[in-house]
């Protein structure tokens, strides 16, 4: 079955076109068949015969137009607009914020070109980074374009190598930078060579199944239960191969299990995914991946083991914190990480080519990986502290010495970020999401101390406030992180949109959405409209609607995001839901989609838990769905 291999996500202004066209996809398709050149018409007909749905065909043709537009108009600056007109600038004046001075913010929100923007325009590759959405770039890797790379040798699901290569490209561009469980270059080298040292059918099928979430031309890609979808087929093949390899302690089996856990989690099936995840960690411990590595190891094995060990550690730290469970590992791996200055040589690189330029842009894979490892080393310790608090019955508290320690470590982490990853120049999705992750963790960690700050009675006479005693104000820090999240979300959306596949964005959108909703409810309940300007309230409502719109968009890729969307929607005011429907969100089948959740969800992911030491039992998705089921009966 031949598949369309158009870019992995929409180009800017699509939403404006769709919202104002007033045509159904079939009417637009008919219009295209009547008005386009014969070559385009033939391509449209071929895709329809291949089973591609009308809406996807229409979107692909539009994408092609916009890509052409980008290539012909050097001054084109792509900008996504909010689902409804609102001035969000009041969000930018509440507290001093480092992101307001960033190159990205100035490029996106300044009315006139600043000196920094003019400087950027002298360098085409950098200008593209700040003016063209990430999904318009192409990943450039000679191996992925080589005729010698034949993924069909590794799967029985499809023999279409062009389609399979496109899935690999989507995976490496959108998912791999945040979840790097194996070494990309070594994996591709062995795939081409037919070697099973660092490549296997299980790993390949697991990757392809996950990548189906991100290829926009794969129909119904979020419907993991649908046996007609490509994701279902690749996952079924991965499951079959897993049963054959589950007793073999191999690196590729461990890597595949981690990939499958992420995929199941995106499908709102993390309880099933946990079976693979726990087995992966058991296998890794049997292979001593977390111990010191033998210096005499083959260089490829040493690099691969280091990458895998740290990637597993990062994921268990992330899940321990965001799932409110205890860490599954006692400490970070012993394998030494390279300094970020030489990390590219160690980890390899992902190169991107933007429209209108032949220059290649590095994604900075190595420095990003090292920064994430250092970050999760702190998050791991915070998660251990949360477990200790719950065991001691001291939920809702954080010892002052621990608070000071975590603050110092995170402050140092931010200061030590390589310049391209720093707040001043951050622009690529993986780096923006890393900053969002930081601020969410800060919000959940230090929010528990705000009430203690108000009632502080310090043990030393010289420390009259909590800020004097521990070196920072939790209330100020949390307020800055909340504001940073709002700014980061608006920057991310304005440049990159919300439709392309970004797994971690579900977490960020859910957190920001519920946080903003709580602010609006508090303003109303406390009668604080007089203290909060109407313009700021409108900007907050715009942020809430954007969060919901983003969850809806991501829900076209991953079912978990749809589940999060409907839980947020249930808490929104009718007037905000009406604003949401001014965009592309359609709620005609709302009851049916909510009923579907009651049969398809097996997820322990907690929703809207504010502080990291809380008991999240009643906020887990499965529990909330049970409540929904009982209310419906």
Buried (B, 14 or more C-beta within 10 A) or exposed (E): EBBBBBBBBBBBBBBEBBBEEEEEBEEBBEEBEEEBEEEBBEBBEEBBEEEBBBBBBBBBBBBBEBBEBBEEEEEBBBBBBBBBEBEBEBBBBBEEBBBBEBBBBBBBBEEEEEEBBEEBBEEBBBBBBBBBBBBBBBBBBEBBEEEEBBBBBBBEBBEBBEBBBBBBBBBBBBBBBBBBBBBBBBBBBBBBEEEBBBBBBBBBBBBBBBBBBBBBBBBBBBBBEEEEBBBBBBBBBBBEBBEEBBEEBBBBBBBBBBBBBBBBBBBBBBBBBBBBBBBBBBBBBEBEBBEEBEEEEEEBBBBBBBBBBBBBBBBBBBBBBBBBBBBBBEEBBEBEBBEBEEBBEBBBBBBBBBBBBEBBBBBBBBBBBBBBBBBBBBBBBBBBBBBBBBEEEEBBBBEBEBBBBBBEBBEEBBEEBBEBBBBBBBBBBBBBBBBBBBBBBBBBBBBBBBEBBEEBEBEEEEBEEBBEBBEBBBBBBBBBBBBBBBBBBBBBBBBBBBBBBBBBBBBBBBBBBBBBBEBBEEBEEEEEEEEBEEBBBBBBBBBBBBBBBBBBBBBBBBBBBBBBBBBBBEBBBEEBBEBBBBBBBEEEEEEEBBBBBEEBBBBBBBBBBBBBBBEBEEBBBBBBBEEBEEEEE
